[in-house]
Amino acid sequence: MSELTVKIPDYLRQRAEAAAGKENMRLDQLVSPALASHLSGWMAQDEMAVRAKRGSWKKFKAVLDKVPDAEPAAYDKP
């Protein structure tokens, strides 16, 4: 493990400390998974952007055109 010193607004630290206290955990125990979760979201967003660049609306439309035009099964209807 390594240490990281960050500057955050006072109100944010107070909220984080309150949340950690409510959950009976240390502040670092609250911040680490929160940071990991946020980073994961950013990484997924980046991955989706890469995949989107590889995509083709023309190919997507071609696949959809192969789907038969039929009513959905009863269990799929609202």
Secondary structure, 3 states (H helix, E strand, C coil): CCCCCCCCCHHHHHHHHHHHHHCCCCHHHHHHHHHHHHHHHHHHHHHHHHHHHHCCHHHHHHHHHCCCCCCCCHHHCC
